[in-house]
Amino acid sequence: MSDNYNYTLDILYLLTNIKSIGHFFLFIVGGIVAIIVGSFMIRGTMHLWDKPNSEKKSDKNND
């Protein structure tokens, strides 16, 4: 009876380790996604700032 109990505890311990590893993996993936999304937001803002100047530059280059 105690062997079965220890086996159950071992499985539960393994599952909690897998769950904590899963949480850590999701934390890392969420951080990477946040960095990528933030970089695209910054890139879009920079394009908005550069837009009036880039139109003037393209007009000068076409002359």
N, CA, C, O and CB atoms as a CASP TS submission, in Angstrom:
PFRMAT TS
TARGET T0000
AUTHOR 0000-0000-0000
METHOD Language model
MODEL 1
PARENT N/A
ATOM      1  N   MET     1       0.828  -1.197   0.000  1.00  0.00           N
ATOM      2  CA  MET     1       0.000   0.000   0.000  1.00  0.00           C
ATOM      3  C   MET     1       0.869   1.257   0.000  1.00  0.00           C
ATOM      4  O   MET     1       0.552   2.223  -0.695  1.00  0.00           O
ATOM      5  CB  MET     1      -0.940   0.000   1.213  1.00  0.00           C
ATOM      6  N   SER     2       1.950   1.258   0.762  1.00  0.00           N
ATOM      7  CA  SER     2       2.782   2.455   0.829  1.00  0.00           C
ATOM      8  C   SER     2       3.551   2.667  -0.472  1.00  0.00           C
ATOM      9  O   SER     2       3.874   3.805  -0.815  1.00  0.00           O
ATOM     10  CB  SER     2       3.755   2.359   2.003  1.00  0.00           C
ATOM     11  N   ASP     3       3.851   1.585  -1.206  1.00  0.00           N
ATOM     12  CA  ASP     3       4.531   1.743  -2.493  1.00  0.00           C
ATOM     13  C   ASP     3       3.645   2.481  -3.487  1.00  0.00           C
ATOM     14  O   ASP     3       4.115   3.342  -4.230  1.00  0.00           O
ATOM     15  CB  ASP     3       4.934   0.376  -3.061  1.00  0.00           C
ATOM     16  N   ASN     4       2.361   2.140  -3.495  1.00  0.00           N
ATOM     17  CA  ASN     4       1.425   2.812  -4.387  1.00  0.00           C
ATOM     18  C   ASN     4       1.293   4.284  -4.005  1.00  0.00           C
ATOM     19  O   ASN     4       1.209   5.146  -4.880  1.00  0.00           O
ATOM     20  CB  ASN     4       0.048   2.121  -4.349  1.00  0.00           C
ATOM     21  N   TYR     5       1.276   4.576  -2.713  1.00  0.00           N
ATOM     22  CA  TYR     5       1.181   5.952  -2.227  1.00  0.00           C
ATOM     23  C   TYR     5       2.419   6.752  -2.636  1.00  0.00           C
ATOM     24  O   TYR     5       2.301   7.892  -3.087  1.00  0.00           O
ATOM     25  CB  TYR     5       1.012   5.973  -0.692  1.00  0.00           C
ATOM     26  N   ASN     6       3.600   6.160  -2.480  1.00  0.00           N
ATOM     27  CA  ASN     6       4.833   6.840  -2.878  1.00  0.00           C
ATOM     28  C   ASN     6       4.873   7.063  -4.379  1.00  0.00           C
ATOM     29  O   ASN     6       5.353   8.100  -4.838  1.00  0.00           O
ATOM     30  CB  ASN     6       6.055   6.036  -2.438  1.00  0.00           C
ATOM     31  N   TYR     7       4.373   6.103  -5.153  1.00  0.00           N
ATOM     32  CA  TYR     7       4.329   6.246  -6.610  1.00  0.00           C
ATOM     33  C   TYR     7       3.419   7.407  -7.003  1.00  0.00           C
ATOM     34  O   TYR     7       3.738   8.187  -7.900  1.00  0.00           O
ATOM     35  CB  TYR     7       3.842   4.937  -7.272  1.00  0.00           C
ATOM     36  N   THR     8       2.279   7.509  -6.314  1.00  0.00           N
ATOM     37  CA  THR     8       1.352   8.614  -6.588  1.00  0.00           C
ATOM     38  C   THR     8       1.999   9.948  -6.237  1.00  0.00           C
ATOM     39  O   THR     8       1.855  10.921  -6.978  1.00  0.00           O
ATOM     40  CB  THR     8       0.038   8.433  -5.796  1.00  0.00           C
ATOM     41  N   LEU     9       2.703  10.000  -5.123  1.00  0.00           N
ATOM     42  CA  LEU     9       3.389  11.239  -4.749  1.00  0.00           C
ATOM     43  C   LEU     9       4.471  11.598  -5.759  1.00  0.00           C
ATOM     44  O   LEU     9       4.658  12.771  -6.081  1.00  0.00           O
ATOM     45  CB  LEU     9       4.000  11.110  -3.352  1.00  0.00           C
ATOM     46  N   ASP    10       5.183  10.593  -6.259  1.00  0.00           N
ATOM     47  CA  ASP    10       6.214  10.847  -7.265  1.00  0.00           C
ATOM     48  C   ASP    10       5.607  11.417  -8.536  1.00  0.00           C
ATOM     49  O   ASP    10       6.166  12.336  -9.135  1.00  0.00           O
ATOM     50  CB  ASP    10       6.982   9.562  -7.583  1.00  0.00           C
ATOM     51  N   ILE    11       4.467  10.880  -8.951  1.00  0.00           N
ATOM     52  CA  ILE    11       3.807  11.387 -10.162  1.00  0.00           C
ATOM     53  C   ILE    11       3.328  12.818  -9.932  1.00  0.00           C
ATOM     54  O   ILE    11       3.486  13.672 -10.805  1.00  0.00           O
ATOM     55  CB  ILE    11       2.614  10.476 -10.565  1.00  0.00           C
ATOM     56  N   LEU    12       2.744  13.084  -8.764  1.00  0.00           N
ATOM     57  CA  LEU    12       2.289  14.444  -8.467  1.00  0.00           C
ATOM     58  C   LEU    12       3.457  15.422  -8.428  1.00  0.00           C
ATOM     59  O   LEU    12       3.339  16.551  -8.905  1.00  0.00           O
ATOM     60  CB  LEU    12       1.538  14.475  -7.135  1.00  0.00           C
ATOM     61  N   TYR    13       4.576  14.997  -7.865  1.00  0.00           N
ATOM     62  CA  TYR    13       5.760  15.848  -7.822  1.00  0.00           C
ATOM     63  C   TYR    13       6.267  16.131  -9.229  1.00  0.00           C
ATOM     64  O   TYR    13       6.668  17.255  -9.534  1.00  0.00           O
ATOM     65  CB  TYR    13       6.864  15.195  -6.980  1.00  0.00           C
ATOM     66  N   LEU    14       6.249  15.111 -10.088  1.00  0.00           N
ATOM     67  CA  LEU    14       6.676  15.289 -11.474  1.00  0.00           C
ATOM     68  C   LEU    14       5.744  16.246 -12.207  1.00  0.00           C
ATOM     69  O   LEU    14       6.202  17.100 -12.966  1.00  0.00           O
ATOM     70  CB  LEU    14       6.726  13.938 -12.200  1.00  0.00           C
ATOM     71  N   LEU    15       4.436  16.107 -11.983  1.00  0.00           N
ATOM     72  CA  LEU    15       3.476  16.988 -12.649  1.00  0.00           C
ATOM     73  C   LEU    15       3.634  18.431 -12.183  1.00  0.00           C
ATOM     74  O   LEU    15       3.504  19.351 -12.991  1.00  0.00           O
ATOM     75  CB  LEU    15       2.047  16.508 -12.390  1.00  0.00           C
ATOM     76  N   THR    16       3.912  18.648 -10.900  1.00  0.00           N
ATOM     77  CA  THR    16       4.111  20.021 -10.431  1.00  0.00           C
ATOM     78  C   THR    16       5.389  20.606 -11.017  1.00  0.00           C
ATOM     79  O   THR    16       5.444  21.802 -11.302  1.00  0.00           O
ATOM     80  CB  THR    16       4.161  20.067  -8.892  1.00  0.00           C
ATOM     81  N   ASN    17       6.418  19.781 -11.202  1.00  0.00           N
ATOM     82  CA  ASN    17       7.638  20.272 -11.848  1.00  0.00           C
ATOM     83  C   ASN    17       7.367  20.640 -13.297  1.00  0.00           C
ATOM     84  O   ASN    17       7.846  21.669 -13.775  1.00  0.00           O
ATOM     85  CB  ASN    17       8.753  19.220 -11.771  1.00  0.00           C
ATOM     86  N   ILE    18       6.602  19.810 -14.003  1.00  0.00           N
ATOM     87  CA  ILE    18       6.270  20.105 -15.400  1.00  0.00           C
ATOM     88  C   ILE    18       5.441  21.382 -15.475  1.00  0.00           C
ATOM     89  O   ILE    18       5.627  22.197 -16.378  1.00  0.00           O
ATOM     90  CB  ILE    18       5.502  18.922 -16.049  1.00  0.00           C
ATOM     91  N   LYS    19       4.524  21.555 -14.520  1.00  0.00           N
ATOM     92  CA  LYS    19       3.688  22.752 -14.508  1.00  0.00           C
ATOM     93  C   LYS    19       4.529  24.004 -14.267  1.00  0.00           C
ATOM     94  O   LYS    19       4.308  25.032 -14.907  1.00  0.00           O
ATOM     95  CB  LYS    19       2.597  22.631 -13.435  1.00  0.00           C
ATOM     96  N   SER    20       5.489  23.924 -13.350  1.00  0.00           N
ATOM     97  CA  SER    20       6.330  25.092 -13.082  1.00  0.00           C
ATOM     98  C   SER    20       7.235  25.389 -14.278  1.00  0.00           C
ATOM     99  O   SER    20       7.499  26.552 -14.583  1.00  0.00           O
ATOM    100  CB  SER    20       7.180  24.866 -11.813  1.00  0.00           C
ATOM    101  N   ILE    21       7.707  24.348 -14.950  1.00  0.00           N
ATOM    102  CA  ILE    21       8.506  24.560 -16.157  1.00  0.00           C
ATOM    103  C   ILE    21       7.644  25.195 -17.243  1.00  0.00           C
ATOM    104  O   ILE    21       8.110  26.063 -17.981  1.00  0.00           O
ATOM    105  CB  ILE    21       9.112  23.226 -16.658  1.00  0.00           C
ATOM    106  N   GLY    22       6.388  24.763 -17.340  1.00  0.00           N
ATOM    107  CA  GLY    22       5.463  25.357 -18.307  1.00  0.00           C
ATOM    108  C   GLY    22       5.213  26.826 -18.025  1.00  0.00           C
ATOM    109  O   GLY    22       5.168  27.640 -18.948  1.00  0.00           O
ATOM    110  N   HIS    23       5.050  27.170 -16.750  1.00  0.00           N
ATOM    111  CA  HIS    23       4.858  28.581 -16.391  1.00  0.00           C
ATOM    112  C   HIS    23       6.094  29.404 -16.748  1.00  0.00           C
ATOM    113  O   HIS    23       5.978  30.517 -17.260  1.00  0.00           O
ATOM    114  CB  HIS    23       4.545  28.719 -14.886  1.00  0.00           C
ATOM    115  N   PHE    24       7.261  28.862 -16.479  1.00  0.00           N
ATOM    116  CA  PHE    24       8.501  29.565 -16.818  1.00  0.00           C
ATOM    117  C   PHE    24       8.619  29.742 -18.325  1.00  0.00           C
ATOM    118  O   PHE    24       9.017  30.807 -18.795  1.00  0.00           O
ATOM    119  CB  PHE    24       9.725  28.802 -16.275  1.00  0.00           C
ATOM    120  N   PHE    25       8.275  28.701 -19.091  1.00  0.00           N
ATOM    121  CA  PHE    25       8.327  28.778 -20.551  1.00  0.00           C
ATOM    122  C   PHE    25       7.355  29.830 -21.069  1.00  0.00           C
ATOM    123  O   PHE    25       7.705  30.606 -21.959  1.00  0.00           O
ATOM    124  CB  PHE    25       8.010  27.410 -21.176  1.00  0.00           C
ATOM    125  N   LEU    26       6.134  29.869 -20.524  1.00  0.00           N
ATOM    126  CA  LEU    26       5.166  30.886 -20.932  1.00  0.00           C
ATOM    127  C   LEU    26       5.646  32.288 -20.572  1.00  0.00           C
ATOM    128  O   LEU    26       5.404  33.236 -21.320  1.00  0.00           O
ATOM    129  CB  LEU    26       3.810  30.616 -20.285  1.00  0.00           C
ATOM    130  N   PHE    27       6.320  32.429 -19.439  1.00  0.00           N
ATOM    131  CA  PHE    27       6.874  33.720 -19.040  1.00  0.00           C
ATOM    132  C   PHE    27       7.914  34.196 -20.049  1.00  0.00           C
ATOM    133  O   PHE    27       7.921  35.367 -20.431  1.00  0.00           O
ATOM    134  CB  PHE    27       7.496  33.628 -17.639  1.00  0.00           C
ATOM    135  N   ILE    28       8.796  33.286 -20.483  1.00  0.00           N
ATOM    136  CA  ILE    28       9.824  33.636 -21.464  1.00  0.00           C
ATOM    137  C   ILE    28       9.184  33.989 -22.799  1.00  0.00           C
ATOM    138  O   ILE    28       9.544  34.995 -23.411  1.00  0.00           O
ATOM    139  CB  ILE    28      10.824  32.479 -21.641  1.00  0.00           C
ATOM    140  N   VAL    29       8.235  33.170 -23.258  1.00  0.00           N
ATOM    141  CA  VAL    29       7.573  33.426 -24.542  1.00  0.00           C
ATOM    142  C   VAL    29       6.806  34.745 -24.488  1.00  0.00           C
ATOM    143  O   VAL    29       6.839  35.518 -25.446  1.00  0.00           O
ATOM    144  CB  VAL    29       6.616  32.264 -24.906  1.00  0.00           C
ATOM    145  N   GLY    30       6.120  35.009 -23.384  1.00  0.00           N
ATOM    146  CA  GLY    30       5.393  36.272 -23.239  1.00  0.00           C
ATOM    147  C   GLY    30       6.322  37.473 -23.275  1.00  0.00           C
ATOM    148  O   GLY    30       5.976  38.505 -23.850  1.00  0.00           O
ATOM    149  N   GLY    31       7.490  37.355 -22.673  1.00  0.00           N
ATOM    150  CA  GLY    31       8.466  38.445 -22.720  1.00  0.00           C
ATOM    151  C   GLY    31       8.978  38.694 -24.122  1.00  0.00           C
ATOM    152  O   GLY    31       9.129  39.842 -24.539  1.00  0.00           O
ATOM    153  N   ILE    32       9.249  37.617 -24.855  1.00  0.00           N
ATOM    154  CA  ILE    32       9.727  37.770 -26.237  1.00  0.00           C
ATOM    155  C   ILE    32       8.649  38.407 -27.100  1.00  0.00           C
ATOM    156  O   ILE    32       8.943  39.285 -27.911  1.00  0.00           O
ATOM    157  CB  ILE    32      10.146  36.403 -26.828  1.00  0.00           C
ATOM    158  N   VAL    33       7.397  37.973 -26.933  1.00  0.00           N
ATOM    159  CA  VAL    33       6.293  38.559 -27.701  1.00  0.00           C
ATOM    160  C   VAL    33       6.137  40.034 -27.355  1.00  0.00           C
ATOM    161  O   VAL    33       5.903  40.851 -28.245  1.00  0.00           O
ATOM    162  CB  VAL    33       4.972  37.801 -27.429  1.00  0.00           C
ATOM    163  N   ALA    34       6.260  40.388 -26.086  1.00  0.00           N
ATOM    164  CA  ALA    34       6.142  41.791 -25.681  1.00  0.00           C
ATOM    165  C   ALA    34       7.247  42.636 -26.302  1.00  0.00           C
ATOM    166  O   ALA    34       6.997  43.767 -26.719  1.00  0.00           O
ATOM    167  CB  ALA    34       6.184  41.913 -24.153  1.00  0.00           C
ATOM    168  N   ILE    35       8.458  42.107 -26.370  1.00  0.00           N
ATOM    169  CA  ILE    35       9.563  42.841 -26.990  1.00  0.00           C
ATOM    170  C   ILE    35       9.310  43.031 -28.479  1.00  0.00           C
ATOM    171  O   ILE    35       9.546  44.116 -29.011  1.00  0.00           O
ATOM    172  CB  ILE    35      10.895  42.106 -26.768  1.00  0.00           C
ATOM    173  N   ILE    36       8.835  41.994 -29.156  1.00  0.00           N
ATOM    174  CA  ILE    36       8.575  42.099 -30.599  1.00  0.00           C
ATOM    175  C   ILE    36       7.461  43.096 -30.870  1.00  0.00           C
ATOM    176  O   ILE    36       7.592  43.942 -31.753  1.00  0.00           O
ATOM    177  CB  ILE    36       8.209  40.723 -31.188  1.00  0.00           C
ATOM    178  N   VAL    37       6.365  43.009 -30.123  1.00  0.00           N
ATOM    179  CA  VAL    37       5.246  43.936 -30.325  1.00  0.00           C
ATOM    180  C   VAL    37       5.682  45.364 -30.018  1.00  0.00           C
ATOM    181  O   VAL    37       5.328  46.288 -30.750  1.00  0.00           O
ATOM    182  CB  VAL    37       4.040  43.541 -29.439  1.00  0.00           C
ATOM    183  N   GLY    38       6.435  45.553 -28.958  1.00  0.00           N
ATOM    184  CA  GLY    38       6.919  46.892 -28.620  1.00  0.00           C
ATOM    185  C   GLY    38       7.835  47.458 -29.680  1.00  0.00           C
ATOM    186  O   GLY    38       7.783  48.654 -29.969  1.00  0.00           O
ATOM    187  N   SER    39       8.678  46.613 -30.269  1.00  0.00           N
ATOM    188  CA  SER    39       9.574  47.109 -31.314  1.00  0.00           C
ATOM    189  C   SER    39       8.789  47.533 -32.546  1.00  0.00           C
ATOM    190  O   SER    39       9.135  48.522 -33.193  1.00  0.00           O
ATOM    191  CB  SER    39      10.607  46.041 -31.690  1.00  0.00           C
ATOM    192  N   PHE    40       7.728  46.789 -32.879  1.00  0.00           N
ATOM    193  CA  PHE    40       6.902  47.200 -34.015  1.00  0.00           C
ATOM    194  C   PHE    40       6.157  48.492 -33.716  1.00  0.00           C
ATOM    195  O   PHE    40       5.975  49.320 -34.609  1.00  0.00           O
ATOM    196  CB  PHE    40       5.909  46.098 -34.379  1.00  0.00           C
ATOM    197  N   MET    41       5.722  48.677 -32.472  1.00  0.00           N
ATOM    198  CA  MET    41       5.047  49.927 -32.114  1.00  0.00           C
ATOM    199  C   MET    41       6.012  51.105 -32.217  1.00  0.00           C
ATOM    200  O   MET    41       5.646  52.162 -32.730  1.00  0.00           O
ATOM    201  CB  MET    41       4.462  49.841 -30.689  1.00  0.00           C
ATOM    202  N   ILE    42       7.229  50.931 -31.738  1.00  0.00           N
ATOM    203  CA  ILE    42       8.230  51.994 -31.840  1.00  0.00           C
ATOM    204  C   ILE    42       8.563  52.262 -33.302  1.00  0.00           C
ATOM    205  O   ILE    42       8.715  53.414 -33.708  1.00  0.00           O
ATOM    206  CB  ILE    42       9.508  51.620 -31.059  1.00  0.00           C
ATOM    207  N   ARG    43       8.675  51.198 -34.092  1.00  0.00           N
ATOM    208  CA  ARG    43       8.978  51.356 -35.519  1.00  0.00           C
ATOM    209  C   ARG    43       7.874  52.144 -36.223  1.00  0.00           C
ATOM    210  O   ARG    43       8.159  53.019 -37.040  1.00  0.00           O
ATOM    211  CB  ARG    43       9.157  49.977 -36.190  1.00  0.00           C
ATOM    212  N   GLY    44       6.604  51.831 -35.904  1.00  0.00           N
ATOM    213  CA  GLY    44       5.491  52.559 -36.509  1.00  0.00           C
ATOM    214  C   GLY    44       5.489  54.022 -36.114  1.00  0.00           C
ATOM    215  O   GLY    44       5.206  54.892 -36.938  1.00  0.00           O
ATOM    216  N   THR    45       5.804  54.300 -34.849  1.00  0.00           N
ATOM    217  CA  THR    45       5.868  55.686 -34.399  1.00  0.00           C
ATOM    218  C   THR    45       6.988  56.432 -35.111  1.00  0.00           C
ATOM    219  O   THR    45       6.819  57.592 -35.489  1.00  0.00           O
ATOM    220  CB  THR    45       6.069  55.748 -32.881  1.00  0.00           C
ATOM    221  N   MET    46       8.119  55.782 -35.296  1.00  0.00           N
ATOM    222  CA  MET    46       9.231  56.423 -35.997  1.00  0.00           C
ATOM    223  C   MET    46       8.864  56.706 -37.452  1.00  0.00           C
ATOM    224  O   MET    46       9.251  57.736 -38.003  1.00  0.00           O
ATOM    225  CB  MET    46      10.488  55.542 -35.930  1.00  0.00           C
ATOM    226  N   HIS    47       8.117  55.791 -38.073  1.00  0.00           N
ATOM    227  CA  HIS    47       7.690  56.037 -39.455  1.00  0.00           C
ATOM    228  C   HIS    47       6.721  57.212 -39.522  1.00  0.00           C
ATOM    229  O   HIS    47       6.751  57.983 -40.482  1.00  0.00           O
ATOM    230  CB  HIS    47       7.036  54.778 -40.049  1.00  0.00           C
ATOM    231  N   LEU    48       5.867  57.356 -38.517  1.00  0.00           N
ATOM    232  CA  LEU    48       4.960  58.502 -38.505  1.00  0.00           C
ATOM    233  C   LEU    48       5.745  59.802 -38.369  1.00  0.00           C
ATOM    234  O   LEU    48       5.394  60.806 -38.989  1.00  0.00           O
ATOM    235  CB  LEU    48       3.939  58.372 -37.360  1.00  0.00           C
ATOM    236  N   TRP    49       6.803  59.790 -37.565  1.00  0.00           N
ATOM    237  CA  TRP    49       7.602  60.995 -37.400  1.00  0.00           C
ATOM    238  C   TRP    49       8.389  61.319 -38.664  1.00  0.00           C
ATOM    239  O   TRP    49       8.583  62.489 -38.993  1.00  0.00           O
ATOM    240  CB  TRP    49       8.550  60.840 -36.220  1.00  0.00           C
ATOM    241  N   ASP    50       8.840  60.297 -39.370  1.00  0.00           N
ATOM    242  CA  ASP    50       9.672  60.506 -40.548  1.00  0.00           C
ATOM    243  C   ASP    50       8.866  60.791 -41.809  1.00  0.00           C
ATOM    244  O   ASP    50       9.444  61.188 -42.821  1.00  0.00           O
ATOM    245  CB  ASP    50      10.537  59.307 -40.772  1.00  0.00           C
ATOM    246  N   LYS    51       7.563  60.603 -41.779  1.00  0.00           N
ATOM    247  CA  LYS    51       6.768  60.688 -43.001  1.00  0.00           C
ATOM    248  C   LYS    51       6.840  62.057 -43.688  1.00  0.00           C
ATOM    249  O   LYS    51       7.096  62.088 -44.892  1.00  0.00           O
ATOM    250  CB  LYS    51       5.336  60.366 -42.684  1.00  0.00           C
ATOM    251  N   PRO    52       6.635  63.180 -43.011  1.00  0.00           N
ATOM    252  CA  PRO    52       6.707  64.471 -43.720  1.00  0.00           C
ATOM    253  C   PRO    52       8.095  64.723 -44.321  1.00  0.00           C
ATOM    254  O   PRO    52       8.198  65.252 -45.428  1.00  0.00           O
ATOM    255  CB  PRO    52       6.346  65.615 -42.766  1.00  0.00           C
ATOM    256  N   ASN    53       9.134  64.358 -43.621  1.00  0.00           N
ATOM    257  CA  ASN    53      10.483  64.580 -44.134  1.00  0.00           C
ATOM    258  C   ASN    53      10.781  63.678 -45.318  1.00  0.00           C
ATOM    259  O   ASN    53      11.444  64.102 -46.264  1.00  0.00           O
ATOM    260  CB  ASN    53      11.510  64.354 -43.037  1.00  0.00           C
ATOM    261  N   SER    54      10.303  62.436 -45.281  1.00  0.00           N
ATOM    262  CA  SER    54      10.603  61.509 -46.367  1.00  0.00           C
ATOM    263  C   SER    54       9.890  61.934 -47.647  1.00  0.00           C
ATOM    264  O   SER    54      10.407  61.700 -48.740  1.00  0.00           O
ATOM    265  CB  SER    54      10.199  60.076 -45.980  1.00  0.00           C
ATOM    266  N   GLU    55       8.691  62.564 -47.537  1.00  0.00           N
ATOM    267  CA  GLU    55       8.008  63.053 -48.742  1.00  0.00           C
ATOM    268  C   GLU    55       8.795  64.205 -49.365  1.00  0.00           C
ATOM    269  O   GLU    55       8.899  64.292 -50.589  1.00  0.00           O
ATOM    270  CB  GLU    55       6.563  63.508 -48.408  1.00  0.00           C
ATOM    271  N   LYS    56       9.344  65.079 -48.543  1.00  0.00           N
ATOM    272  CA  LYS    56      10.144  66.186 -49.067  1.00  0.00           C
ATOM    273  C   LYS    56      11.410  65.661 -49.728  1.00  0.00           C
ATOM    274  O   LYS    56      11.817  66.159 -50.778  1.00  0.00           O
ATOM    275  CB  LYS    56      10.500  67.178 -47.945  1.00  0.00           C
ATOM    276  N   LYS    57      12.028  64.668 -49.125  1.00  0.00           N
ATOM    277  CA  LYS    57      13.241  64.097 -49.699  1.00  0.00           C
ATOM    278  C   LYS    57      12.948  63.411 -51.021  1.00  0.00           C
ATOM    279  O   LYS    57      13.745  63.500 -51.955  1.00  0.00           O
ATOM    280  CB  LYS    57      13.878  63.110 -48.727  1.00  0.00           C
ATOM    281  N   SER    58      11.802  62.721 -51.113  1.00  0.00           N
ATOM    282  CA  SER    58      11.483  62.027 -52.360  1.00  0.00           C
ATOM    283  C   SER    58      11.173  63.039 -53.465  1.00  0.00           C
ATOM    284  O   SER    58      11.475  62.782 -54.631  1.00  0.00           O
ATOM    285  CB  SER    58      10.287  61.065 -52.157  1.00  0.00           C
ATOM    286  N   ASP    59      10.572  64.190 -53.119  1.00  0.00           N
ATOM    287  CA  ASP    59      10.325  65.223 -54.128  1.00  0.00           C
ATOM    288  C   ASP    59      11.638  65.813 -54.629  1.00  0.00           C
ATOM    289  O   ASP    59      11.778  66.084 -55.822  1.00  0.00           O
ATOM    290  CB  ASP    59       9.428  66.335 -53.556  1.00  0.00           C
ATOM    291  N   LYS    60      12.592  66.011 -53.740  1.00  0.00           N
ATOM    292  CA  LYS    60      13.888  66.550 -54.151  1.00  0.00           C
ATOM    293  C   LYS    60      14.633  65.563 -55.034  1.00  0.00           C
ATOM    294  O   LYS    60      15.303  65.963 -55.986  1.00  0.00           O
ATOM    295  CB  LYS    60      14.735  66.900 -52.928  1.00  0.00           C
ATOM    296  N   ASN    61      14.522  64.287 -54.729  1.00  0.00           N
ATOM    297  CA  ASN    61      15.223  63.284 -55.517  1.00  0.00           C
ATOM    298  C   ASN    61      14.606  63.111 -56.900  1.00  0.00           C
ATOM    299  O   ASN    61      15.303  62.725 -57.840  1.00  0.00           O
ATOM    300  CB  ASN    61      15.227  61.959 -54.786  1.00  0.00           C
ATOM    301  N   ASN    62      13.315  63.388 -57.040  1.00  0.00           N
ATOM    302  CA  ASN    62      12.657  63.220 -58.340  1.00  0.00           C
ATOM    303  C   ASN    62      12.952  64.375 -59.290  1.00  0.00           C
ATOM    304  O   ASN    62      12.757  64.234 -60.497  1.00  0.00           O
ATOM    305  CB  ASN    62      11.156  63.089 -58.150  1.00  0.00           C
ATOM    306  N   ASP    63      13.417  65.511 -58.779  1.00  0.00           N
ATOM    307  CA  ASP    63      13.682  66.677 -59.643  1.00  0.00           C
ATOM    308  C   ASP    63      14.877  66.484 -60.521  1.00  0.00           C
ATOM    309  O   ASP    63      15.223  67.373 -61.299  1.00  0.00           O
ATOM    310  CB  ASP    63      13.879  67.912 -58.817  1.00  0.00           C
TER
END
